[in-house]
Amino acid sequence: MQFKGHVYLFGNDVNTDEIVAARYLNTTDPAILASKLMEDIRPGFAQGLEKGGIMVAGVNFGCGSSREHAPIAIKAAGVSCVVAESFARIFFRNAINIGLPIVECAGISSKVKEGDTIDVDLASGTLILPSGERISVSPFPPFMEKIVKEGGWLAYLKAQYGFSGNAE
């Protein structure tokens, strides 16, 4: 899995209420959630987001409430990948469960600036900065790569095991 996109830079401790404000949690419609992405900390962000862009952040991205709305909004808005110095554990798992590629990369927020273009190769564990510098990141384990490639945990179960999700 490879991604190339413009950087949208955020700081440390971006919480799920900042990703999608709690007042929008009365819907699970991905399009509506996407339109509200980062609305309170960067008004108009979702409308100005270039599809395929890469969100880059400092430490503890996705902290706060354990809601899937946050990674759903990011994915539905067209973000190809999120790179952060670290992720809140529940956000990390929710992102994988809904098929949003995420990568931990120590020090990344000080190595890029808003608008830079970076390359991320999850299979080889390589991140390429605008300067051409290559940074090694932990590659996705094969099972996680399969989950993300399928579009999330439920899609993976359906594809691998014929799981329909219906109790019969």
C-alpha positions in Angstrom: 0.0 0.0 0.0 1.5 3.2 -1.2 0.3 6.8 -0.8 1.6 10.1 -2.0 -0.1 13.3 -1.0 0.0 16.8 0.4 0.6 17.2 4.1 -2.1 18.7 6.4 -0.2 19.3 9.6 -1.7 19.2 13.1 -0.2 19.3 16.6 -0.2 17.1 19.6 -3.1 15.6 21.5 -5.7 16.1 18.7 -8.7 14.5 20.3 -11.7 12.8 18.7 -14.0 15.8 19.6 -11.7 18.0 17.5 -11.7 15.5 14.7 -15.5 15.4 14.7 -17.4 17.5 17.3 -19.8 15.7 19.6 -22.7 17.7 18.3 -22.5 15.7 15.0 -22.6 12.2 16.6 -26.3 11.8 15.9 -25.4 10.5 12.5 -23.2 7.7 11.1 -23.4 9.0 7.6 -19.8 9.1 6.4 -20.5 12.0 4.0 -21.9 14.2 6.7 -19.1 13.3 9.1 -16.5 14.1 6.4 -18.0 17.5 5.9 -17.5 18.3 9.6 -13.9 17.1 9.8 -11.7 19.3 12.0 -14.4 22.0 11.8 -13.8 23.5 15.3 -10.0 23.7 15.1 -9.6 24.4 11.4 -12.9 25.9 10.0 -13.3 24.9 6.3 -10.8 22.2 6.4 -13.0 19.5 4.9 -14.0 21.7 2.0 -10.4 22.6 1.2 -9.0 19.1 1.6 -7.3 17.7 -1.5 -8.4 14.1 -2.0 -5.5 11.8 -1.2 -4.0 14.2 1.2 -2.1 12.9 4.2 -2.8 14.2 7.7 0.4 14.5 9.8 0.3 15.1 13.5 2.4 15.0 16.7 1.9 12.7 19.6 -1.4 11.1 20.9 -3.5 11.7 17.8 -7.1 10.5 18.3 -7.1 10.7 22.1 -10.4 11.2 23.9 -13.6 9.3 23.4 -13.5 5.9 21.8 -15.8 6.6 18.9 -15.4 5.3 15.3 -16.9 8.6 14.0 -13.4 10.2 14.0 -11.6 7.7 11.6 -14.8 7.4 9.5 -14.8 11.1 8.9 -11.1 11.2 8.0 -11.5 8.3 5.6 -14.7 9.6 4.0 -13.2 13.0 3.5 -10.6 11.5 1.2 -7.5 11.4 3.4 -5.4 8.6 2.1 -3.3 8.1 5.3 -2.6 9.5 8.7 1.0 9.8 9.9 1.6 10.7 13.5 4.3 10.4 16.1 1.9 8.3 18.1 -1.8 7.4 18.2 -4.2 6.9 21.1 -4.6 3.1 21.3 -8.4 3.0 20.7 -8.1 5.4 17.7 -5.4 3.1 16.2 -7.7 0.1 16.5 -10.8 2.0 15.2 -8.8 3.2 12.2 -7.7 -0.3 11.3 -11.2 -1.6 11.9 -12.7 0.9 9.4 -9.9 0.6 6.9 -8.0 3.9 7.4 -4.3 3.5 6.9 -2.2 5.0 9.8 1.5 5.1 10.4 3.6 6.0 13.5 6.7 7.9 12.7 8.8 9.5 15.5 9.6 13.2 15.0 7.5 13.5 11.8 5.8 16.7 12.8 9.1 18.6 12.9 10.3 17.2 9.5 7.4 18.4 7.3 5.4 21.5 6.8 1.9 22.2 5.7 1.6 21.6 1.9 4.7 19.4 1.5 4.2 16.2 -0.5 5.3 13.0 1.1 5.3 9.3 0.0 4.3 6.5 2.4 4.8 2.8 1.6 3.2 0.7 4.3 4.4 -2.6 2.9 8.1 -1.7 3.0 7.8 0.6 5.9 9.3 3.6 4.1 8.3 7.3 4.3 10.0 9.7 1.9 10.2 13.4 2.8 10.2 16.2 0.2 14.0 16.4 0.7 14.3 12.8 -0.5 15.2 11.6 2.9 13.9 8.1 3.6 12.6 7.3 7.1 12.0 3.7 8.2 8.6 3.2 9.9 7.2 -0.1 11.1 5.6 -1.8 8.1 2.0 -3.1 8.6 1.9 -6.8 9.6 0.3 -8.7 6.7 -3.0 -9.3 8.6 -3.4 -5.6 9.2 -2.6 -4.7 5.6 -5.2 -7.2 4.5 -7.8 -5.6 6.8 -7.1 -2.1 5.5 -6.9 -3.3 1.8 -10.4 -4.8 2.2 -11.8 -1.6 3.6 -12.0 -2.6 7.2 -12.6 -5.5 9.6 -16.2 -6.3 8.5 -15.3 -6.2 4.8 -12.3 -8.4 5.6 -14.5 -11.0 7.3 -16.9 -11.0 4.4 -14.1 -11.4 1.9 -12.1 -14.0 3.8 -14.9 -16.1 5.4 -18.1 -15.3 3.7 -19.4 -13.6 6.8 -22.7 -11.9 5.9 -23.2 -10.1 9.2 -26.8 -11.5 9.5 -27.7 -13.7 12.4 -29.6 -16.7 11.1 
